[in-house]
C-alpha cells in the first residue's frame, strides 16, 4: 500500500500561528526595552500572554522578566545571518 503524500502546505491556522510567532519575535527586543524601563503596561496583554506561553518571558515576583529562551531569541536577532 503506498504511503500518503506529505502535506506541504500549511493550513490557514498554521499560517496564522507562524505569522504571529514571527511578529512576536520581531517585537521582542522592544518589549524587553519596555521591561527594562519599567513600562510593561505598554506591552499588549495578549502579547504578554503569548510571550509567556512561548517561554520567552516569565512572571517572577509579580513582575515580568526575560527567560533564557527569550535571551536566545534576542541574541539570534542581533547576530547577522550567514
Biopython code that builds the backbone (N, CA, C, O; Angstrom):
import numpy as np
from Bio.PDB.StructureBuilder import StructureBuilder

atoms = [
    (1, "UNK", "N", (0.843, -1.169, 0.000)),
    (1, "UNK", "CA", (0.000, 0.000, 0.000)),
    (1, "UNK", "C", (0.895, 1.242, 0.000)),
    (1, "UNK", "O", (1.804, 1.336, 0.825)),
    (2, "UNK", "N", (0.663, 2.185, -0.894)),
    (2, "UNK", "CA", (1.510, 3.381, -0.966)),
    (2, "UNK", "C", (1.273, 4.293, 0.233)),
    (2, "UNK", "O", (0.175, 4.353, 0.787)),
    (3, "UNK", "N", (2.329, 4.998, 0.617)),
    (3, "UNK", "CA", (2.212, 5.929, 1.744)),
    (3, "UNK", "C", (1.508, 7.200, 1.269)),
    (3, "UNK", "O", (1.654, 7.597, 0.113)),
    (4, "UNK", "N", (0.756, 7.825, 2.145)),
    (4, "UNK", "CA", (0.068, 9.054, 1.746)),
    (4, "UNK", "C", (1.081, 10.171, 1.506)),
    (4, "UNK", "O", (2.140, 10.197, 2.133)),
    (5, "UNK", "N", (0.758, 11.088, 0.602)),
    (5, "UNK", "CA", (1.696, 12.193, 0.334)),
    (5, "UNK", "C", (1.832, 13.096, 1.556)),
    (5, "UNK", "O", (0.888, 13.258, 2.330)),
    (6, "UNK", "N", (2.997, 13.671, 1.717)),
    (6, "UNK", "CA", (3.264, 14.587, 2.818)),
    (6, "UNK", "C", (2.612, 15.921, 2.492)),
    (6, "UNK", "O", (2.769, 16.457, 1.395)),
    (7, "UNK", "N", (1.879, 16.445, 3.466)),
    (7, "UNK", "CA", (1.226, 17.728, 3.265)),
    (7, "UNK", "C", (2.291, 18.815, 3.327)),
    (7, "UNK", "O", (2.973, 18.967, 4.340)),
    (8, "UNK", "N", (2.431, 19.565, 2.248)),
    (8, "UNK", "CA", (3.468, 20.587, 2.183)),
    (8, "UNK", "C", (2.932, 21.983, 2.417)),
    (8, "UNK", "O", (3.707, 22.912, 2.647)),
    (9, "UNK", "N", (1.640, 22.145, 2.364)),
    (9, "UNK", "CA", (1.082, 23.471, 2.567)),
    (9, "UNK", "C", (0.512, 23.572, 3.978)),
    (9, "UNK", "O", (-0.100, 22.634, 4.489)),
    (10, "UNK", "N", (0.724, 24.713, 4.585)),
    (10, "UNK", "CA", (0.216, 24.933, 5.937)),
    (10, "UNK", "C", (-1.265, 25.294, 5.866)),
    (10, "UNK", "O", (-1.717, 25.938, 4.919)),
    (11, "UNK", "N", (-1.995, 24.876, 6.861)),
    (11, "UNK", "CA", (-3.390, 25.285, 6.942)),
    (11, "UNK", "C", (-3.429, 26.769, 7.288)),
    (11, "UNK", "O", (-2.415, 27.359, 7.660)),
    (12, "UNK", "N", (-4.598, 27.354, 7.162)),
    (12, "UNK", "CA", (-4.741, 28.771, 7.482)),
    (12, "UNK", "C", (-4.369, 29.033, 8.938)),
    (12, "UNK", "O", (-3.699, 30.020, 9.240)),
    (13, "UNK", "N", (-4.803, 28.151, 9.843)),
    (13, "UNK", "CA", (-4.487, 28.323, 11.265)),
    (13, "UNK", "C", (-2.983, 28.230, 11.505)),
    (13, "UNK", "O", (-2.431, 29.005, 12.287)),
    (14, "UNK", "N", (-2.318, 27.289, 10.839)),
    (14, "UNK", "CA", (-0.868, 27.153, 10.998)),
    (14, "UNK", "C", (-0.158, 28.383, 10.457)),
    (14, "UNK", "O", (0.806, 28.860, 11.056)),
    (15, "UNK", "N", (-0.626, 28.894, 9.337)),
    (15, "UNK", "CA", (-0.011, 30.088, 8.748)),
    (15, "UNK", "C", (-0.179, 31.282, 9.679)),
    (15, "UNK", "O", (0.738, 32.091, 9.823)),
    (16, "UNK", "N", (-1.344, 31.398, 10.312)),
    (16, "UNK", "CA", (-1.566, 32.485, 11.258)),
    (16, "UNK", "C", (-0.667, 32.340, 12.483)),
    (16, "UNK", "O", (-0.144, 33.332, 12.990)),
    (17, "UNK", "N", (-0.486, 31.110, 12.960)),
    (17, "UNK", "CA", (0.405, 30.858, 14.096)),
    (17, "UNK", "C", (1.835, 31.258, 13.760)),
    (17, "UNK", "O", (2.520, 31.893, 14.562)),
    (18, "UNK", "N", (2.272, 30.883, 12.573)),
    (18, "UNK", "CA", (3.636, 31.214, 12.141)),
    (18, "UNK", "C", (3.799, 32.726, 12.042)),
    (18, "UNK", "O", (4.812, 33.269, 12.482)),
    (19, "UNK", "N", (2.817, 33.406, 11.472)),
    (19, "UNK", "CA", (2.890, 34.861, 11.322)),
    (19, "UNK", "C", (2.891, 35.550, 12.686)),
    (19, "UNK", "O", (3.629, 36.513, 12.895)),
    (20, "UNK", "N", (2.072, 35.062, 13.608)),
    (20, "UNK", "CA", (2.020, 35.642, 14.948)),
    (20, "UNK", "C", (3.345, 35.452, 15.671)),
    (20, "UNK", "O", (3.853, 36.380, 16.302)),
    (21, "UNK", "N", (3.901, 34.254, 15.580)),
    (21, "UNK", "CA", (5.182, 33.985, 16.241)),
    (21, "UNK", "C", (6.285, 34.879, 15.668)),
    (21, "UNK", "O", (7.125, 35.378, 16.417)),
    (22, "UNK", "N", (6.291, 35.082, 14.360)),
    (22, "UNK", "CA", (7.297, 35.942, 13.727)),
    (22, "UNK", "C", (7.107, 37.393, 14.175)),
    (22, "UNK", "O", (8.085, 38.085, 14.460)),
    (23, "UNK", "N", (5.866, 37.853, 14.239)),
    (23, "UNK", "CA", (5.594, 39.212, 14.701)),
    (23, "UNK", "C", (6.088, 39.396, 16.132)),
    (23, "UNK", "O", (6.697, 40.413, 16.462)),
    (24, "UNK", "N", (5.821, 38.409, 16.974)),
    (24, "UNK", "CA", (6.280, 38.467, 18.361)),
    (24, "UNK", "C", (7.799, 38.447, 18.447)),
    (24, "UNK", "O", (8.388, 39.165, 19.256)),
    (25, "UNK", "N", (8.431, 37.632, 17.620)),
    (25, "UNK", "CA", (9.896, 37.553, 17.617)),
    (25, "UNK", "C", (10.501, 38.906, 17.266)),
    (25, "UNK", "O", (11.459, 39.353, 17.896)),
    (26, "UNK", "N", (9.933, 39.548, 16.258)),
    (26, "UNK", "CA", (10.442, 40.851, 15.826)),
    (26, "UNK", "C", (10.200, 41.915, 16.904)),
    (26, "UNK", "O", (11.024, 42.812, 17.088)),
    (27, "UNK", "N", (9.077, 41.816, 17.610)),
    (27, "UNK", "CA", (8.726, 42.816, 18.620)),
    (27, "UNK", "C", (9.381, 42.566, 19.979)),
    (27, "UNK", "O", (9.335, 43.436, 20.849)),
    (28, "UNK", "N", (9.983, 41.401, 20.175)),
    (28, "UNK", "CA", (10.538, 41.061, 21.494)),
    (28, "UNK", "C", (11.582, 42.061, 21.993)),
    (28, "UNK", "O", (11.504, 42.453, 23.157)),
    (29, "UNK", "N", (12.547, 42.494, 21.194)),
    (29, "UNK", "CA", (13.523, 43.464, 21.731)),
    (29, "UNK", "C", (12.867, 44.749, 22.242)),
    (29, "UNK", "O", (13.306, 45.303, 23.250)),
    (30, "UNK", "N", (11.840, 45.222, 21.572)),
    (30, "UNK", "CA", (11.145, 46.427, 22.034)),
    (30, "UNK", "C", (10.416, 46.153, 23.346)),
    (30, "UNK", "O", (10.385, 47.008, 24.231)),
    (31, "UNK", "N", (9.834, 44.973, 23.473)),
    (31, "UNK", "CA", (9.159, 44.597, 24.719)),
    (31, "UNK", "C", (10.164, 44.526, 25.861)),
    (31, "UNK", "O", (9.878, 44.970, 26.973)),
    (32, "UNK", "N", (11.331, 43.974, 25.591)),
    (32, "UNK", "CA", (12.385, 43.881, 26.608)),
    (32, "UNK", "C", (12.821, 45.286, 27.026)),
    (32, "UNK", "O", (13.052, 45.546, 28.207)),
    (33, "UNK", "N", (12.931, 46.176, 26.064)),
    (33, "UNK", "CA", (13.311, 47.558, 26.372)),
    (33, "UNK", "C", (12.265, 48.209, 27.286)),
    (33, "UNK", "O", (12.610, 48.921, 28.229)),
    (34, "UNK", "N", (10.991, 47.955, 26.996)),
    (34, "UNK", "CA", (9.934, 48.487, 27.862)),
    (34, "UNK", "C", (10.040, 47.902, 29.272)),
    (34, "UNK", "O", (9.851, 48.617, 30.257)),
    (35, "UNK", "N", (10.341, 46.612, 29.370)),
    (35, "UNK", "CA", (10.507, 45.996, 30.688)),
    (35, "UNK", "C", (11.664, 46.636, 31.449)),
    (35, "UNK", "O", (11.552, 46.902, 32.646)),
    (36, "UNK", "N", (12.764, 46.882, 30.764)),
    (36, "UNK", "CA", (13.935, 47.467, 31.408)),
    (36, "UNK", "C", (13.657, 48.883, 31.895)),
    (36, "UNK", "O", (14.270, 49.349, 32.855)),
    (37, "UNK", "N", (12.735, 49.562, 31.230)),
    (37, "UNK", "CA", (12.363, 50.929, 31.629)),
    (37, "UNK", "C", (11.107, 50.942, 32.502)),
    (37, "UNK", "O", (10.475, 51.980, 32.701)),
    (38, "UNK", "N", (10.762, 49.750, 33.020)),
    (38, "UNK", "CA", (9.607, 49.593, 33.910)),
    (38, "UNK", "C", (8.320, 50.146, 33.302)),
    (38, "UNK", "O", (7.545, 50.837, 33.962)),
    (39, "UNK", "N", (8.115, 49.822, 32.023)),
    (39, "UNK", "CA", (6.924, 50.257, 31.312)),
    (39, "UNK", "C", (6.183, 49.055, 30.713)),
    (39, "UNK", "O", (5.684, 49.121, 29.589)),
    (40, "UNK", "N", (6.119, 47.976, 31.464)),
    (40, "UNK", "CA", (5.463, 46.753, 30.985)),
    (40, "UNK", "C", (3.996, 46.995, 30.643)),
    (40, "UNK", "O", (3.423, 46.271, 29.829)),
    (41, "UNK", "N", (3.385, 48.006, 31.260)),
    (41, "UNK", "CA", (1.995, 48.322, 30.965)),
    (41, "UNK", "C", (1.759, 48.751, 29.531)),
    (41, "UNK", "O", (0.618, 48.775, 29.070)),
    (42, "UNK", "N", (2.830, 49.092, 28.818)),
    (42, "UNK", "CA", (2.704, 49.489, 27.411)),
    (42, "UNK", "C", (2.729, 48.297, 26.465)),
    (42, "UNK", "O", (2.488, 48.451, 25.267)),
    (43, "UNK", "N", (3.019, 47.104, 26.993)),
    (43, "UNK", "CA", (3.027, 45.889, 26.177)),
    (43, "UNK", "C", (1.609, 45.331, 26.168)),
    (43, "UNK", "O", (0.982, 45.201, 27.219)),
    (44, "UNK", "N", (1.114, 45.008, 25.001)),
    (44, "UNK", "CA", (-0.239, 44.454, 24.870)),
    (44, "UNK", "C", (-0.360, 43.186, 25.728)),
    (44, "UNK", "O", (0.520, 42.326, 25.705)),
    (45, "UNK", "N", (-1.453, 43.084, 26.478)),
    (45, "UNK", "CA", (-1.616, 41.939, 27.377)),
    (45, "UNK", "C", (-1.679, 40.620, 26.625)),
    (45, "UNK", "O", (-1.211, 39.602, 27.135)),
    (46, "UNK", "N", (-2.245, 40.612, 25.425)),
    (46, "UNK", "CA", (-2.259, 39.388, 24.619)),
    (46, "UNK", "C", (-0.842, 38.986, 24.224)),
    (46, "UNK", "O", (-0.513, 37.800, 24.184)),
    (47, "UNK", "N", (-0.004, 39.985, 23.932)),
    (47, "UNK", "CA", (1.394, 39.696, 23.598)),
    (47, "UNK", "C", (2.126, 39.143, 24.814)),
    (47, "UNK", "O", (2.923, 38.213, 24.689)),
    (48, "UNK", "N", (1.864, 39.706, 25.983)),
    (48, "UNK", "CA", (2.490, 39.188, 27.207)),
    (48, "UNK", "C", (2.115, 37.728, 27.397)),
    (48, "UNK", "O", (2.975, 36.888, 27.659)),
    (49, "UNK", "N", (0.837, 37.431, 27.267)),
    (49, "UNK", "CA", (0.384, 36.040, 27.394)),
    (49, "UNK", "C", (1.089, 35.139, 26.388)),
    (49, "UNK", "O", (1.488, 34.024, 26.722)),
    (50, "UNK", "N", (1.240, 35.620, 25.159)),
    (50, "UNK", "CA", (1.897, 34.821, 24.120)),
    (50, "UNK", "C", (3.378, 34.633, 24.438)),
    (50, "UNK", "O", (3.916, 33.542, 24.249)),
    (51, "UNK", "N", (4.044, 35.687, 24.921)),
    (51, "UNK", "CA", (5.459, 35.566, 25.286)),
    (51, "UNK", "C", (5.650, 34.561, 26.417)),
    (51, "UNK", "O", (6.597, 33.774, 26.403)),
    (52, "UNK", "N", (4.754, 34.590, 27.390)),
    (52, "UNK", "CA", (4.834, 33.636, 28.498)),
    (52, "UNK", "C", (4.588, 32.223, 27.973)),
    (52, "UNK", "O", (5.287, 31.284, 28.357)),
    (53, "UNK", "N", (3.597, 32.073, 27.097)),
    (53, "UNK", "CA", (3.298, 30.763, 26.510)),
    (53, "UNK", "C", (4.495, 30.221, 25.719)),
    (53, "UNK", "O", (4.772, 29.022, 25.746)),
    (54, "UNK", "N", (5.194, 31.107, 25.021)),
    (54, "UNK", "CA", (6.369, 30.698, 24.252)),
    (54, "UNK", "C", (7.608, 30.498, 25.136)),
    (54, "UNK", "O", (8.646, 30.038, 24.660)),
    (55, "UNK", "N", (7.492, 30.847, 26.423)),
    (55, "UNK", "CA", (8.599, 30.765, 27.375)),
    (55, "UNK", "C", (9.707, 31.768, 27.036)),
    (55, "UNK", "O", (10.888, 31.508, 27.266)),
    (56, "UNK", "N", (9.307, 32.908, 26.490)),
    (56, "UNK", "CA", (10.260, 33.975, 26.209)),
    (56, "UNK", "C", (10.290, 34.974, 27.358)),
    (56, "UNK", "O", (11.312, 35.614, 27.605)),
    (57, "UNK", "N", (9.162, 35.107, 28.062)),
    (57, "UNK", "CA", (9.067, 35.910, 29.282)),
    (57, "UNK", "C", (8.463, 35.028, 30.359)),
    (57, "UNK", "O", (7.769, 34.053, 30.069)),
    (58, "UNK", "N", (8.739, 35.389, 31.615)),
    (58, "UNK", "CA", (8.135, 34.654, 32.725)),
    (58, "UNK", "C", (7.777, 35.631, 33.828)),
    (58, "UNK", "O", (8.388, 36.689, 33.970)),
    (59, "UNK", "N", (6.774, 35.252, 34.605)),
    (59, "UNK", "CA", (6.404, 36.028, 35.773)),
    (59, "UNK", "C", (7.350, 35.663, 36.906)),
    (59, "UNK", "O", (7.625, 34.488, 37.148)),
    (60, "UNK", "N", (7.845, 36.686, 37.599)),
    (60, "UNK", "CA", (8.763, 36.455, 38.709)),
    (60, "UNK", "C", (8.539, 37.545, 39.743)),
    (60, "UNK", "O", (8.784, 38.723, 39.482)),
    (61, "UNK", "N", (8.073, 37.146, 40.916)),
    (61, "UNK", "CA", (7.862, 38.106, 41.984)),
    (61, "UNK", "C", (6.910, 39.232, 41.623)),
    (61, "UNK", "O", (7.115, 40.368, 42.049)),
    (62, "UNK", "N", (5.879, 38.943, 40.852)),
    (62, "UNK", "CA", (4.904, 39.962, 40.459)),
    (62, "UNK", "C", (5.309, 40.791, 39.264)),
    (62, "UNK", "O", (4.569, 41.685, 38.853)),
    (63, "UNK", "N", (6.478, 40.512, 38.695)),
    (63, "UNK", "CA", (6.931, 41.238, 37.509)),
    (63, "UNK", "C", (7.316, 40.272, 36.404)),
    (63, "UNK", "O", (7.395, 39.061, 36.610)),
    (64, "UNK", "N", (7.546, 40.819, 35.260)),
    (64, "UNK", "CA", (7.967, 40.016, 34.117)),
    (64, "UNK", "C", (9.469, 40.102, 33.944)),
    (64, "UNK", "O", (10.086, 41.136, 34.201)),
    (65, "UNK", "N", (10.043, 38.994, 33.501)),
    (65, "UNK", "CA", (11.463, 39.024, 33.163)),
    (65, "UNK", "C", (11.703, 38.115, 31.966)),
    (65, "UNK", "O", (10.934, 37.195, 31.690)),
    (66, "UNK", "N", (12.777, 38.397, 31.279)),
    (66, "UNK", "CA", (13.181, 37.637, 30.117)),
    (66, "UNK", "C", (13.736, 36.291, 30.555)),
    (66, "UNK", "O", (14.507, 36.215, 31.511)),
    (67, "UNK", "N", (13.345, 35.226, 29.857)),
    (67, "UNK", "CA", (13.880, 33.898, 30.163)),
    (67, "UNK", "C", (15.149, 33.665, 29.349)),
    (67, "UNK", "O", (15.512, 34.478, 28.498)),
    (68, "UNK", "N", (15.804, 32.572, 29.615)),
    (68, "UNK", "CA", (16.986, 32.202, 28.828)),
    (68, "UNK", "C", (16.593, 32.030, 27.369)),
    (68, "UNK", "O", (17.318, 32.454, 26.469)),
    (69, "UNK", "N", (15.452, 31.410, 27.140)),
    (69, "UNK", "CA", (14.975, 31.234, 25.766)),
    (69, "UNK", "C", (14.753, 32.592, 25.114)),
    (69, "UNK", "O", (15.129, 32.802, 23.961)),
    (70, "UNK", "N", (14.142, 33.512, 25.851)),
    (70, "UNK", "CA", (13.920, 34.863, 25.330)),
    (70, "UNK", "C", (15.231, 35.567, 25.017)),
    (70, "UNK", "O", (15.344, 36.262, 24.007)),
    (71, "UNK", "N", (16.230, 35.384, 25.893)),
    (71, "UNK", "CA", (17.552, 35.972, 25.626)),
    (71, "UNK", "C", (18.148, 35.407, 24.345)),
    (71, "UNK", "O", (18.749, 36.133, 23.554)),
    (72, "UNK", "N", (17.974, 34.104, 24.149)),
    (72, "UNK", "CA", (18.497, 33.479, 22.935)),
    (72, "UNK", "C", (17.799, 34.009, 21.684)),
    (72, "UNK", "O", (18.439, 34.228, 20.655)),
    (73, "UNK", "N", (16.491, 34.213, 21.777)),
    (73, "UNK", "CA", (15.750, 34.768, 20.632)),
    (73, "UNK", "C", (16.284, 36.162, 20.313)),
    (73, "UNK", "O", (16.520, 36.478, 19.146)),
    (74, "UNK", "N", (16.475, 36.991, 21.319)),
    (74, "UNK", "CA", (17.023, 38.336, 21.105)),
    (74, "UNK", "C", (18.430, 38.266, 20.533)),
    (74, "UNK", "O", (18.772, 39.038, 19.637)),
    (75, "UNK", "N", (19.248, 37.352, 21.036)),
    (75, "UNK", "CA", (20.620, 37.213, 20.546)),
    (75, "UNK", "C", (20.644, 36.777, 19.077)),
    (75, "UNK", "O", (21.484, 37.235, 18.303)),
    (76, "UNK", "N", (19.732, 35.903, 18.703)),
    (76, "UNK", "CA", (19.664, 35.463, 17.309)),
    (76, "UNK", "C", (19.297, 36.631, 16.393)),
    (76, "UNK", "O", (19.740, 36.688, 15.246)),
    (77, "UNK", "N", (18.508, 37.539, 16.891)),
    (77, "UNK", "CA", (18.097, 38.671, 16.077)),
    (77, "UNK", "C", (19.234, 39.673, 15.901)),
    (77, "UNK", "O", (19.298, 40.364, 14.884)),
    (78, "UNK", "N", (20.120, 39.758, 16.872)),
    (78, "UNK", "CA", (21.211, 40.720, 16.770)),
    (78, "UNK", "C", (22.429, 40.157, 16.052)),
    (78, "UNK", "O", (23.348, 40.898, 15.703)),
    (79, "UNK", "N", (22.436, 38.837, 15.832)),
    (79, "UNK", "CA", (23.527, 38.197, 15.120)),
    (79, "UNK", "C", (23.206, 38.179, 13.627)),
    (79, "UNK", "O", (22.144, 37.698, 13.234)),
    (80, "UNK", "N", (24.115, 38.700, 12.783)),
    (80, "UNK", "CA", (23.836, 38.689, 11.344)),
    (80, "UNK", "C", (23.755, 37.264, 10.796)),
    (80, "UNK", "O", (24.516, 36.379, 11.188)),
    (81, "UNK", "N", (22.828, 37.076, 9.895)),
    (81, "UNK", "CA", (22.672, 35.754, 9.251)),
    (81, "UNK", "C", (23.834, 35.494, 8.335)),
    (81, "UNK", "O", (24.358, 36.408, 7.699)),
    (82, "UNK", "N", (24.243, 34.227, 8.267)),
    (82, "UNK", "CA", (25.356, 33.875, 7.387)),
    (82, "UNK", "C", (24.858, 33.244, 6.128)),
    (82, "UNK", "O", (25.655, 32.879, 5.263)),
]
sb = StructureBuilder()
sb.init_structure("model")
sb.init_model(0)
sb.init_chain("A")
sb.init_seg("    ")
for serial, (resi, resn, name, xyz) in enumerate(atoms, 1):
    if name == "N":
        sb.init_residue(resn, " ", resi, " ")
    sb.init_atom(name, np.array(xyz, "f"), 0.0, 1.0, " ", f" {name:<3s}", serial, name[0])
structure = sb.get_structure()
